[in-house]
Amino acid sequence: MRSFFPEVAEQVDEAAAAVFSAGNPDKFFTNYRTCMEFLTDFERELCTLEAVEAFRETAACKTFVGRWNLPIYFQIRYLPIILLRQKHQILLLYLFCK
């Protein structure tokens, strides 16, 4: 655990840093889901709940999970909804204030 995962996280970081980019939200979500599934599978291989908790407290795990910029992802996803709502509000104002 202490030698395997830090190496994996470092390899992902070096070879595929774009994996963490939220610029393409569909690709970001796919990458995020795949990596979280990998973490889940990895944790299943640990023998005890204590081992899982200890793993989650490692610097490598915290850094890896922290690389996912979820606030930016949700802002990108939310923006079209806001713009559509504003468009409808303007249309309603135009129709009712004629």
C-alpha positions as CSV (number, residue, x, y, z in Angstrom):
1,M,0.0,0.0,0.0
2,R,2.7,2.5,1.0
3,S,4.9,1.7,-1.9
4,F,2.4,0.7,-4.7
5,F,-0.1,3.6,-4.6
6,P,2.4,6.5,-4.4
7,E,4.1,5.0,-7.5
8,V,0.8,4.7,-9.4
9,A,-0.3,8.2,-8.4
10,E,3.1,9.6,-9.5
11,Q,2.9,7.8,-12.8
12,V,-0.6,9.2,-13.5
13,D,0.6,12.6,-12.5
14,E,3.6,12.6,-14.8
15,A,2.2,10.7,-17.8
16,A,-1.4,12.0,-17.8
17,A,-1.7,15.2,-15.9
18,A,-4.5,16.3,-18.3
19,V,-6.6,13.6,-16.7
20,F,-7.3,16.1,-13.9
21,S,-8.3,19.0,-16.2
22,A,-12.0,20.0,-16.0
23,G,-11.8,21.9,-19.3
24,N,-13.8,19.1,-21.0
25,P,-16.4,18.2,-18.4
26,D,-17.5,15.0,-20.1
27,K,-13.9,13.7,-20.3
28,F,-13.2,14.9,-16.8
29,F,-16.2,13.0,-15.4
30,T,-15.2,9.8,-17.2
31,N,-11.6,10.2,-15.9
32,Y,-12.8,10.9,-12.4
33,R,-15.2,8.0,-12.3
34,T,-12.5,5.6,-13.6
35,C,-10.0,6.8,-11.1
36,M,-12.5,6.6,-8.2
37,E,-13.4,3.1,-9.3
38,F,-9.7,2.2,-9.3
39,L,-9.4,3.6,-5.7
40,T,-12.5,1.6,-4.7
41,D,-11.0,-1.6,-6.2
42,F,-7.7,-0.9,-4.6
43,E,-9.3,-0.4,-1.2
44,R,-11.2,-3.7,-1.5
45,E,-7.8,-5.4,-1.7
46,L,-6.9,-4.0,1.7
47,C,-7.6,-6.5,4.5
48,T,-9.3,-4.3,7.1
49,L,-11.2,-1.2,7.6
50,E,-8.3,0.2,9.6
51,A,-6.0,-0.4,6.6
52,V,-8.5,1.5,4.3
53,E,-8.6,4.4,6.8
54,A,-4.8,4.4,7.0
55,F,-4.6,4.4,3.2
56,R,-7.0,7.3,3.0
57,E,-4.8,9.3,5.4
58,T,-1.6,8.8,3.3
59,A,-0.2,11.9,1.6
60,A,-0.3,10.1,-1.8
61,C,-4.0,9.3,-1.5
62,K,-4.9,12.8,-0.2
63,T,-2.9,14.4,-3.0
64,F,-4.4,12.2,-5.6
65,V,-7.9,12.8,-4.5
66,G,-7.2,16.5,-4.1
67,R,-6.1,16.9,-7.7
68,W,-9.7,16.5,-8.9
69,N,-10.9,20.1,-9.1
70,L,-14.6,19.3,-8.5
71,P,-15.6,23.0,-7.8
72,I,-14.4,24.0,-11.3
73,Y,-16.2,21.0,-12.8
74,F,-19.5,21.8,-11.2
75,Q,-19.2,25.5,-12.2
76,I,-18.6,24.4,-15.8
77,R,-21.6,22.1,-15.6
78,Y,-23.8,24.7,-13.9
79,L,-23.1,27.6,-16.2
80,P,-25.3,26.4,-19.1
81,I,-28.2,25.9,-16.7
82,I,-27.8,29.5,-15.4
83,L,-27.5,30.9,-18.9
84,L,-30.7,29.1,-20.0
85,R,-32.6,30.4,-16.9
86,Q,-31.4,33.9,-17.6
87,K,-32.5,33.6,-21.2
88,H,-36.0,32.5,-20.1
89,Q,-36.2,35.3,-17.6
90,I,-35.3,37.9,-20.2
91,L,-37.9,36.4,-22.6
92,L,-40.6,36.4,-20.0
93,L,-39.8,40.1,-19.1
94,Y,-39.9,41.0,-22.8
95,L,-43.3,39.2,-23.3
96,F,-45.0,40.6,-20.2
97,C,-43.6,44.1,-20.4
98,K,-44.6,44.8,-24.0
